[in-house]
Amino acid sequence: MSVRASLYSDMGICFDECTPYPATRQQASDSMELSMRWAQRCREAHGQSRSALFGIVQGGVYEDLRKRSAHLLTSIGFDGYAIGGLAVGEPEEEREQVLSWTLAELPADKPRYLMGVGRPQDIIAAVLHGVDMFDCVMPTRNARNGYYFTSRGVLKIRNACYAMDTRPIDEDCGCHTCRNYSRAYLKHLDRCREMLGSHLATVHNLYFYQQLMAGLRRAIESARLAEYARQFLELYSVGDD
């Protein structure tokens, strides 16, 4: 915590143990209790620092453990609350159930941060539940492996059908990559393992995620979140032609 403070970051996260999946109830309980002890120590070490400090809810896929973790963290008191230990292999339905349990126990006036998520459809589902913040390596990691996120789903540039395709990755996208390079050229860069290919893919994917989040914010501000989510997911499920 002292090292983090010396970096003058705007926000910090408590130490925690990310409970693996699957885990027995006893394993999840022991892991959660360890994270709660660390949370108390981190809060004390944080002191009167002007940066924000987030606690992390753990507890695996067990409702009582998630609720206990949330109650312990809120009793300690943090500037925001993160939800950890998800997107580690559990089914989508189970993740949404855990989110529903957990968010109901967290203060509505403090930011809620879902760690390690994720796909566009997962982000939208979480926002509909009431999540405010996210982080994930997916835009950049997928870019390095030739996966481009588009308004019509994921485009896999290594597919042979793009070898002579002169269209941009996404004709509805205004990023530098889409305004200047064709699918065929990007496929060529990927096939040659030219670093420019990974760079341009990263530029596109980060732009796509920024636009997604901006769209969600506008939809919330105009009270049309459900409509925005439906329209986005309908188009996203179409797939590239």
C-alpha positions in Angstrom: 0.0 0.0 0.0 2.9 2.4 0.7 4.3 1.7 -2.8 0.9 2.4 -4.3 0.6 5.7 -2.4 4.0 6.7 -3.7 2.7 6.4 -7.2 0.0 9.0 -6.5 -2.7 6.9 -8.3 -6.3 8.1 -8.4 -7.6 4.8 -7.0 -6.3 1.6 -5.5 -7.6 -1.9 -4.9 -7.2 -3.9 -1.7 -5.1 -7.1 -1.8 -7.3 -10.2 -2.3 -7.1 -13.8 -3.3 -9.1 -14.6 -6.5 -11.0 -17.8 -5.6 -10.6 -20.4 -8.3 -13.5 -22.1 -10.0 -14.6 -24.7 -9.1 -14.0 -24.4 -5.4 -15.7 -26.2 -2.5 -17.7 -24.1 -0.1 -14.9 -24.5 2.5 -12.2 -23.4 0.0 -14.3 -20.4 -1.0 -15.0 -19.5 2.6 -11.3 -19.7 3.7 -10.3 -17.6 0.6 -12.9 -15.0 1.3 -12.0 -14.6 4.9 -8.4 -14.1 4.0 -9.3 -11.4 1.6 -11.5 -9.7 4.3 -8.5 -9.7 6.7 -6.4 -8.1 4.0 -9.1 -5.6 3.3 -9.1 -4.4 6.9 -5.3 -4.1 6.9 -5.3 -2.2 3.6 -8.0 0.2 4.8 -5.9 0.9 7.9 -2.7 1.3 5.9 -4.5 3.6 3.4 -5.2 6.0 6.2 -6.2 9.5 5.1 -4.8 9.2 1.6 -6.7 11.4 -0.9 -6.9 8.6 -3.5 -9.9 6.3 -3.6 -9.6 2.7 -2.2 -11.9 -0.1 -3.4 -12.6 -3.3 -1.4 -13.1 -6.6 -3.3 -16.1 -8.9 -2.7 -15.2 -12.6 -2.9 -17.0 -15.8 -1.9 -17.0 -17.9 -5.1 -20.5 -18.9 -6.3 -22.0 -19.2 -2.8 -24.7 -16.7 -1.9 -24.1 -16.5 1.8 -20.4 -16.0 1.4 -20.9 -13.2 -1.2 -23.3 -11.5 1.1 -21.0 -11.9 4.2 -18.1 -10.5 2.1 -20.2 -7.5 1.0 -21.4 -6.8 4.6 -17.8 -7.0 6.0 -16.5 -4.6 3.4 -19.3 -2.1 3.8 -18.8 -2.2 7.6 -15.1 -1.3 7.0 -16.1 1.4 4.6 -14.5 2.0 1.1 -14.8 4.6 -1.6 -16.0 1.9 -4.1 -16.6 -1.8 -4.2 -15.1 -4.3 -6.7 -16.6 -7.7 -7.4 -13.8 -10.3 -7.9 -13.6 -14.0 -8.6 -15.9 -14.0 -11.6 -15.1 -14.7 -15.3 -12.8 -17.5 -14.1 -14.6 -20.4 -15.8 -18.1 -20.3 -14.3 -21.2 -20.6 -16.6 -22.7 -17.3 -17.7 -26.0 -17.9 -15.8 -24.1 -18.5 -12.6 -22.1 -15.3 -13.0 -25.3 -13.3 -13.4 -26.8 -14.9 -10.4 -23.7 -14.0 -8.3 -23.9 -10.4 -9.6 -27.5 -10.2 -8.6 -26.8 -11.4 -5.1 -23.8 -9.2 -4.6 -25.0 -5.9 -6.1 -28.1 -6.0 -3.9 -25.8 -5.8 -0.8 -23.6 -3.0 -2.0 -24.3 0.8 -1.5 -26.0 2.3 -4.5 -24.2 5.6 -4.0 -20.7 4.1 -4.4 -19.2 2.9 -7.7 -19.4 -0.9 -8.4 -16.5 -2.4 -10.3 -16.7 -5.8 -12.0 -13.2 -7.2 -12.4 -11.9 -9.1 -15.4 -15.0 -8.7 -17.6 -15.2 -9.0 -20.5 -17.0 -9.6 -23.7 -19.3 -6.8 -25.0 -22.4 -8.9 -24.2 -21.1 -9.6 -20.7 -20.5 -5.9 -20.1 -24.0 -5.0 -21.2 -25.5 -7.6 -19.0 -23.5 -6.4 -16.0 -24.5 -2.7 -16.7 -28.1 -3.8 -16.7 -27.5 -5.3 -13.3 -26.0 -2.0 -12.0 -22.3 -2.3 -12.5 -20.4 0.9 -13.2 -16.8 0.0 -14.0 -14.8 -2.8 -15.7 -11.3 -3.9 -16.7 -10.3 -6.7 -19.0 -7.4 -7.8 -21.2 -9.7 -9.0 -23.9 -9.5 -6.1 -26.4 -5.7 -6.2 -26.5 -5.2 -9.9 -26.1 -7.7 -10.8 -28.8 -6.2 -8.1 -31.1 -2.8 -9.8 -30.8 -4.5 -13.1 -32.0 -6.3 -11.6 -35.0 -9.8 -11.2 -33.4 -11.5 -7.8 -34.2 -14.6 -6.7 -32.3 -17.2 -5.2 -34.7 -20.8 -4.0 -34.4 -21.8 -7.3 -36.0 -19.7 -9.6 -33.8 -16.2 -10.8 -33.8 -14.2 -10.9 -37.1 -11.4 -13.5 -37.3 -8.9 -11.9 -39.6 -7.1 -15.3 -40.1 -10.0 -16.7 -42.1 -9.2 -17.2 -45.7 -12.2 -15.3 -47.0 -10.5 -12.0 -46.1 -7.5 -12.4 -48.3 -8.9 -10.2 -51.1 -11.5 -8.2 -49.0 -10.9 -4.5 -49.6 -13.5 -3.4 -47.0 -12.6 -2.0 -43.6 -12.9 -4.2 -40.6 -16.2 -2.4 -39.6 -17.8 0.0 -42.1 -19.6 1.7 -39.1 -16.3 2.3 -37.2 -14.4 5.6 -37.3 -11.1 4.4 -35.8 -7.7 5.0 -37.5 -7.5 1.4 -38.6 -10.9 1.3 -40.2 -10.4 4.6 -41.9 -7.1 3.6 -43.5 -6.6 -0.1 -43.9 -8.5 -3.0 -45.6 -9.2 -6.4 -44.2 -7.0 -7.9 -46.9 -4.0 -5.8 -45.8 -4.6 -6.5 -42.1 -4.8 -10.2 -42.9 -1.5 -9.9 -44.7 0.1 -8.2 -41.7 -1.2 -10.9 -39.4 0.0 -13.7 -41.7 3.5 -12.2 -41.8 3.5 -11.7 -38.0 4.2 -8.0 -38.6 3.9 -6.1 -35.4 2.0 -3.3 -37.2 -0.9 -5.8 -37.5 -1.2 -6.3 -33.7 -0.9 -2.5 -33.2 -3.7 -1.7 -35.7 -5.9 -4.4 -34.3 -5.4 -3.1 -30.8 -6.2 0.5 -31.9 -9.5 -0.8 -33.4 -10.5 -3.0 -30.5 -9.8 -0.3 -27.9 -11.8 2.2 -30.0 -14.7 -0.3 -30.2 -14.8 -0.7 -26.4 -14.6 3.0 -25.8 -17.6 3.5 -28.2 -19.5 0.8 -26.4 -19.0 2.4 -23.0 -19.8 5.9 -24.4 -23.0 4.5 -25.9 -24.0 2.9 -22.6 -23.4 6.2 -20.7 -25.6 8.1 -23.2 -28.3 5.5 -22.9 -28.3 5.7 -19.1 -28.4 9.5 -19.3 -31.4 9.4 -21.7 -33.2 6.6 -19.7 -33.1 4.2 -22.7 -30.6 1.6 -21.5 -32.8 -1.4 -22.1 -33.5 -0.2 -25.7 -29.8 0.4 -26.4 -28.8 -3.0 -25.0 -31.4 -4.8 -27.2 -30.4 -2.9 -30.4 -26.7 -3.5 -29.8 -27.1 -7.2 -29.1 -29.4 -7.8 -32.0 -26.9 -6.3 -34.4 -23.9 -7.9 -32.6 -25.4 -11.3 -33.1 -25.8 -11.0 -36.9 -22.1 -11.9 -37.6 -19.8 -10.7 -40.3 -21.0 -11.4 -43.9 
